[in-house]
Amino acid sequence: MVVVAGQMSLRKRAKFEMGRSIRLSENWAVLSAEWFEQWKSYVGYDLPDDSSLEVNSEGGLDPQLRPGEINNSSIIADGTTDRLKFGIQENIDYVLIPERFYEDNFARVYKGGPQIYRSVINKGDTYRPIFQIELYPVFLNVFTHNADGKLNEQSRRLRGENSLKMRELMLHFKRFFFYLLIFS
């Protein structure tokens, strides 16, 4: 066990990261609030920040409280691995965590998933930006076929933003088809 005092504990860093402002184009992980509550109990998230605590290498207080693998199945739409259910609510059904912090402190340590990332977009304009995390981006499935009608391996799923303009969408298509022409 390690006594944490004087350095920023995992729970303090989590509070800081989750409370900071979002920035355009960064990605945030969407995590089941149910699983996150178990993790909070494990690390003593709601305990006073000024207390010195004995923690293990993961920042946990009691090994018996360690949550299992991350399980986001309660917030995923049926039959998918990356579409969220409609009507879910932040801090009730899910929490948002900056991508880097999530990968370093959750995905790497606890595994599981599926891992869900969403981008910060500008819903305002250049002079009055309104940044928000887009929970329901547009997914575009692009399928290509060989001459014999079989599905081509280069088919892919593109994730766009609801705010994509037609010109940007065409640019995505151009890049994709240019890639197909060169590598086919």
Contacts in CASP RR format, 6 or more apart in sequence:
PFRMAT RR
TARGET T0000
AUTHOR 0000-0000-0000
METHOD contacts of the structure
MODEL  1
MVVVAGQMSLRKRAKFEMGRSIRLSENWAVLSAEWFEQWKSYVGYDLPDD
SSLEVNSEGGLDPQLRPGEINNSSIIADGTTDRLKFGIQENIDYVLIPER
FYEDNFARVYKGGPQIYRSVINKGDTYRPIFQIELYPVFLNVFTHNADGK
LNEQSRRLRGENSLKMRELMLHFKRFFFYLLIFS
1 54 0 8 1.000
1 55 0 8 1.000
1 56 0 8 1.000
2 54 0 8 1.000
2 55 0 8 1.000
2 56 0 8 1.000
2 57 0 8 1.000
3 52 0 8 1.000
3 53 0 8 1.000
3 54 0 8 1.000
3 55 0 8 1.000
4 52 0 8 1.000
4 53 0 8 1.000
4 54 0 8 1.000
4 55 0 8 1.000
4 59 0 8 1.000
5 52 0 8 1.000
8 16 0 8 1.000
9 43 0 8 1.000
9 49 0 8 1.000
9 53 0 8 1.000
9 55 0 8 1.000
9 59 0 8 1.000
10 43 0 8 1.000
10 55 0 8 1.000
10 58 0 8 1.000
10 59 0 8 1.000
10 60 0 8 1.000
10 105 0 8 1.000
11 40 0 8 1.000
11 43 0 8 1.000
11 44 0 8 1.000
11 45 0 8 1.000
11 47 0 8 1.000
11 49 0 8 1.000
11 59 0 8 1.000
12 49 0 8 1.000
13 101 0 8 1.000
13 105 0 8 1.000
14 43 0 8 1.000
14 45 0 8 1.000
14 97 0 8 1.000
14 101 0 8 1.000
14 105 0 8 1.000
15 45 0 8 1.000
15 49 0 8 1.000
17 97 0 8 1.000
17 98 0 8 1.000
17 101 0 8 1.000
18 95 0 8 1.000
18 96 0 8 1.000
18 97 0 8 1.000
18 98 0 8 1.000
20 98 0 8 1.000
21 131 0 8 1.000
22 28 0 8 1.000
22 120 0 8 1.000
22 131 0 8 1.000
22 132 0 8 1.000
22 133 0 8 1.000
23 120 0 8 1.000
23 131 0 8 1.000
24 120 0 8 1.000
24 121 0 8 1.000
24 122 0 8 1.000
24 129 0 8 1.000
24 131 0 8 1.000
25 119 0 8 1.000
25 120 0 8 1.000
26 98 0 8 1.000
26 99 0 8 1.000
26 119 0 8 1.000
26 120 0 8 1.000
27 98 0 8 1.000
27 99 0 8 1.000
27 117 0 8 1.000
27 118 0 8 1.000
27 119 0 8 1.000
27 120 0 8 1.000
28 96 0 8 1.000
28 97 0 8 1.000
28 98 0 8 1.000
28 99 0 8 1.000
28 102 0 8 1.000
28 117 0 8 1.000
28 118 0 8 1.000
28 119 0 8 1.000
28 120 0 8 1.000
28 133 0 8 1.000
29 96 0 8 1.000
29 97 0 8 1.000
29 98 0 8 1.000
29 99 0 8 1.000
29 102 0 8 1.000
29 103 0 8 1.000
29 106 0 8 1.000
29 107 0 8 1.000
29 115 0 8 1.000
29 116 0 8 1.000
29 117 0 8 1.000
30 72 0 8 1.000
30 75 0 8 1.000
30 84 0 8 1.000
30 94 0 8 1.000
30 95 0 8 1.000
30 96 0 8 1.000
30 116 0 8 1.000
30 117 0 8 1.000
30 118 0 8 1.000
30 135 0 8 1.000
31 70 0 8 1.000
31 72 0 8 1.000
31 94 0 8 1.000
31 95 0 8 1.000
31 96 0 8 1.000
31 97 0 8 1.000
31 102 0 8 1.000
31 106 0 8 1.000
31 116 0 8 1.000
32 70 0 8 1.000
32 71 0 8 1.000
32 72 0 8 1.000
32 73 0 8 1.000
32 74 0 8 1.000
32 75 0 8 1.000
32 93 0 8 1.000
32 94 0 8 1.000
33 91 0 8 1.000
33 92 0 8 1.000
33 93 0 8 1.000
33 94 0 8 1.000
33 95 0 8 1.000
34 71 0 8 1.000
34 74 0 8 1.000
35 67 0 8 1.000
35 70 0 8 1.000
35 71 0 8 1.000
35 72 0 8 1.000
36 95 0 8 1.000
38 65 0 8 1.000
38 67 0 8 1.000
38 68 0 8 1.000
39 45 0 8 1.000
39 67 0 8 1.000
39 106 0 8 1.000
39 110 0 8 1.000
40 46 0 8 1.000
41 65 0 8 1.000
42 60 0 8 1.000
42 61 0 8 1.000
42 62 0 8 1.000
42 65 0 8 1.000
42 66 0 8 1.000
42 67 0 8 1.000
43 55 0 8 1.000
43 58 0 8 1.000
43 59 0 8 1.000
43 60 0 8 1.000
43 61 0 8 1.000
44 53 0 8 1.000
44 60 0 8 1.000
44 61 0 8 1.000
47 53 0 8 1.000
53 61 0 8 1.000
54 61 0 8 1.000
55 61 0 8 1.000
56 63 0 8 1.000
58 66 0 8 1.000
58 109 0 8 1.000
60 66 0 8 1.000
67 110 0 8 1.000
68 110 0 8 1.000
69 110 0 8 1.000
69 111 0 8 1.000
69 112 0 8 1.000
69 113 0 8 1.000
70 106 0 8 1.000
70 107 0 8 1.000
70 110 0 8 1.000
70 111 0 8 1.000
70 112 0 8 1.000
70 113 0 8 1.000
70 115 0 8 1.000
71 112 0 8 1.000
71 113 0 8 1.000
72 113 0 8 1.000
72 114 0 8 1.000
72 115 0 8 1.000
72 116 0 8 1.000
74 93 0 8 1.000
75 84 0 8 1.000
75 85 0 8 1.000
75 88 0 8 1.000
75 93 0 8 1.000
75 94 0 8 1.000
75 116 0 8 1.000
76 82 0 8 1.000
76 83 0 8 1.000
76 84 0 8 1.000
76 85 0 8 1.000
76 114 0 8 1.000
76 116 0 8 1.000
77 83 0 8 1.000
77 84 0 8 1.000
77 85 0 8 1.000
77 86 0 8 1.000
81 114 0 8 1.000
82 114 0 8 1.000
82 116 0 8 1.000
82 139 0 8 1.000
82 159 0 8 1.000
83 136 0 8 1.000
83 139 0 8 1.000
84 94 0 8 1.000
84 116 0 8 1.000
84 135 0 8 1.000
84 136 0 8 1.000
85 93 0 8 1.000
86 136 0 8 1.000
87 93 0 8 1.000
88 94 0 8 1.000
90 96 0 8 1.000
96 118 0 8 1.000
96 133 0 8 1.000
97 106 0 8 1.000
99 117 0 8 1.000
107 113 0 8 1.000
107 115 0 8 1.000
118 133 0 8 1.000
118 134 0 8 1.000
118 135 0 8 1.000
118 137 0 8 1.000
119 133 0 8 1.000
119 134 0 8 1.000
119 137 0 8 1.000
119 161 0 8 1.000
120 131 0 8 1.000
120 132 0 8 1.000
120 133 0 8 1.000
120 134 0 8 1.000
121 131 0 8 1.000
121 132 0 8 1.000
121 133 0 8 1.000
121 134 0 8 1.000
121 161 0 8 1.000
121 162 0 8 1.000
121 163 0 8 1.000
122 129 0 8 1.000
122 130 0 8 1.000
122 131 0 8 1.000
122 163 0 8 1.000
123 130 0 8 1.000
123 131 0 8 1.000
123 132 0 8 1.000
123 163 0 8 1.000
124 130 0 8 1.000
134 161 0 8 1.000
134 162 0 8 1.000
134 163 0 8 1.000
136 162 0 8 1.000
137 159 0 8 1.000
137 160 0 8 1.000
137 161 0 8 1.000
137 162 0 8 1.000
138 159 0 8 1.000
138 160 0 8 1.000
138 161 0 8 1.000
138 162 0 8 1.000
138 164 0 8 1.000
139 157 0 8 1.000
139 158 0 8 1.000
139 159 0 8 1.000
139 160 0 8 1.000
140 157 0 8 1.000
140 158 0 8 1.000
140 159 0 8 1.000
140 160 0 8 1.000
140 169 0 8 1.000
140 172 0 8 1.000
141 155 0 8 1.000
141 157 0 8 1.000
141 158 0 8 1.000
142 155 0 8 1.000
142 156 0 8 1.000
142 157 0 8 1.000
142 158 0 8 1.000
142 173 0 8 1.000
142 176 0 8 1.000
143 151 0 8 1.000
143 152 0 8 1.000
143 155 0 8 1.000
144 151 0 8 1.000
144 152 0 8 1.000
144 154 0 8 1.000
144 155 0 8 1.000
144 180 0 8 1.000
145 151 0 8 1.000
145 152 0 8 1.000
146 152 0 8 1.000
152 180 0 8 1.000
152 184 0 8 1.000
154 179 0 8 1.000
154 180 0 8 1.000
154 183 0 8 1.000
154 184 0 8 1.000
156 176 0 8 1.000
158 172 0 8 1.000
158 176 0 8 1.000
160 172 0 8 1.000
164 172 0 8 1.000
END
